[in-house]
């Protein structure tokens, strides 16, 4: 069963609605004792990475999250929180990946935030993307991106520059796009995560 780590960082209705549609059982994690009930976890998030990190620190759950050995999936800002640092709010983050979250450069050809469907290119074989064809499209909404690092990148995309669309290190996964808003392939990814 999936535990959703709740810390007040935005609306999680679309995520819970997608899990319900897929028949994937889930529950909410509000305190450290709740982690024991679940065999995998999702860190959701929308909005500002620095503010989200502050809210997460206020829960007291940060040491527990860092120590997890079961599968963890960060979505959008939840993925950015897994990195070491964000230019958004000049913020130190969880540091589970030794990479940074950077702001898109101003460019007349690429509006910020990056909003809409974009093609995602797999870079490594991984169970998270099983039964998802190469070059599938996913839905993005973000003004900051994870710097590309081949060691941790599962898939990449390009918007002005190439960046990591998904990352993995040990039991920690992150996706910059919103699988719960990405149609059939997004639902496939959530199903895959529920079986990792």
C-alpha positions in Angstrom: 0.0 0.0 0.0 1.2 3.5 -0.8 1.6 6.1 1.9 1.3 9.7 0.7 3.5 12.0 2.8 1.3 14.9 3.6 2.9 18.2 4.6 0.6 20.9 3.2 2.4 21.4 -0.1 -0.5 21.8 -2.4 -3.6 19.9 -3.6 -3.2 16.1 -3.8 -6.7 15.5 -5.1 -5.7 14.6 -8.6 -3.1 12.1 -7.3 -5.6 10.4 -4.9 -8.3 10.3 -7.7 -5.8 8.6 -10.0 -4.9 6.0 -7.4 -8.6 5.3 -6.8 -9.3 5.0 -10.5 -6.4 2.4 -10.7 -7.6 0.5 -7.6 -4.2 1.2 -5.9 -4.7 1.3 -2.1 -3.2 4.3 -0.3 -3.3 6.2 3.0 -1.9 9.4 4.4 1.3 9.8 6.4 1.1 12.6 9.0 3.5 11.4 11.7 6.5 9.1 11.9 4.5 6.1 13.3 2.4 6.1 10.1 5.3 5.0 7.9 5.1 1.4 9.2 1.7 0.8 7.7 2.9 1.2 4.1 5.3 -0.6 1.7 6.1 2.4 -0.5 5.7 6.1 -0.4 4.9 9.2 -2.6 6.1 12.7 -1.8 3.7 15.0 -3.8 4.2 18.7 -4.2 3.3 21.8 -6.2 4.5 25.3 -6.0 7.6 26.6 -4.3 10.4 24.2 -3.4 11.8 26.3 -0.6 8.4 26.8 1.0 7.7 23.0 0.6 11.0 22.1 2.3 10.1 24.5 5.2 6.7 22.8 5.6 8.3 19.3 5.4 10.9 20.3 8.1 8.0 21.5 10.3 6.5 18.0 10.3 9.6 16.5 11.8 9.5 13.7 9.2 12.8 14.7 7.4 15.1 12.2 9.2 12.7 9.4 8.7 12.3 10.1 5.0 16.1 10.2 4.6 16.4 6.8 6.3 13.7 5.0 4.2 14.7 1.8 2.4 11.3 1.0 0.7 10.5 2.6 -2.7 9.9 6.4 -2.6 8.5 8.4 -5.5 8.7 12.2 -5.6 6.4 14.0 -8.0 7.1 17.5 -9.4 8.2 19.6 -6.4 8.3 16.3 -4.5 11.1 15.2 -6.9 12.9 18.5 -6.5 12.9 18.1 -2.7 15.1 14.9 -3.2 17.9 17.0 -4.7 20.5 18.9 -2.7 19.7 22.5 -3.5 17.2 24.7 -5.3 17.6 28.1 -6.8 14.0 28.7 -5.8 14.3 30.5 -2.5 18.0 29.7 -2.4 17.0 26.5 -0.5 18.9 23.5 0.9 16.8 20.4 0.3 16.8 16.7 1.3 20.2 16.0 -0.4 19.3 12.4 -1.4 20.6 13.2 -4.9 23.9 15.2 -5.2 22.3 17.4 -7.9 20.6 20.8 -8.0 17.3 22.2 -9.0 17.8 25.2 -11.3 15.6 28.0 -12.8 14.8 28.0 -16.5 16.6 30.8 -18.2 14.5 33.6 -19.8 14.0 32.7 -23.4 11.4 34.2 -25.8 11.0 30.8 -27.5 10.3 29.0 -24.2 7.8 30.5 -21.9 8.2 29.9 -18.1 6.6 28.0 -16.5 7.0 25.1 -18.8 3.4 24.0 -19.1 2.0 21.2 -21.2 2.8 17.9 -22.8 6.4 17.1 -23.6 8.1 14.0 -25.0 10.2 12.0 -22.6 13.2 9.9 -23.7 14.2 6.9 -21.6 17.9 6.7 -20.8 18.0 3.5 -18.7 15.9 0.4 -18.5 13.9 0.5 -15.4 10.7 -1.1 -14.0 9.2 2.4 -13.5 8.8 2.8 -17.3 7.8 -0.8 -18.1 5.2 -1.0 -20.9 5.6 2.7 -21.7 6.8 3.2 -25.3 10.0 5.3 -26.0 9.1 8.9 -26.7 5.8 8.9 -24.8 4.4 12.3 -23.8 3.8 13.4 -20.2 2.3 16.5 -18.7 4.6 19.1 -17.1 4.0 22.3 -15.0 7.2 23.8 -13.6 9.5 26.8 -13.6 12.6 25.0 -12.2 14.2 21.8 -13.5 16.6 19.1 -12.3 20.1 19.5 -13.8 20.9 16.6 -16.1 23.3 14.0 -14.6 23.7 10.7 -16.4 24.4 8.8 -13.2 20.8 9.5 -11.9 18.7 10.2 -15.0 16.1 7.5 -15.9 14.6 9.7 -18.6 15.2 13.2 -20.1 13.3 15.8 -21.9 14.2 19.1 -23.6 12.7 22.5 -23.1 15.3 25.1 -24.0 17.9 22.7 -22.6 18.0 19.0 -21.8 17.1 18.1 -18.2 16.1 15.1 -16.1 12.4 14.2 -16.5 12.9 11.3 -14.0 15.7 10.2 -11.7 16.6 7.2 -9.5 19.1 6.5 -6.8 18.8 3.3 -4.8 15.1 3.2 -3.6 14.4 6.8 -4.4 12.6 7.8 -7.7 11.5 11.2 -8.9 9.4 12.4 -11.8 9.2 16.1 -12.8 6.0 15.6 -14.8 2.6 14.8 -13.2 1.8 11.1 -13.9 -1.7 11.6 -12.4 -2.4 14.1 -15.2 -0.6 12.3 -18.0 -3.3 10.0 -19.3 -2.7 6.3 -19.9 1.1 6.3 -19.7 1.0 8.3 -16.5 -1.4 5.7 -15.0 0.9 2.9 -16.2 3.8 4.6 -14.4 1.8 4.8 -11.2 0.9 1.1 -11.5 4.5 0.2 -12.1 5.6 2.1 -9.0 2.9 0.2 -7.0 4.7 -3.1 -7.9 8.4 -2.1 -7.6 
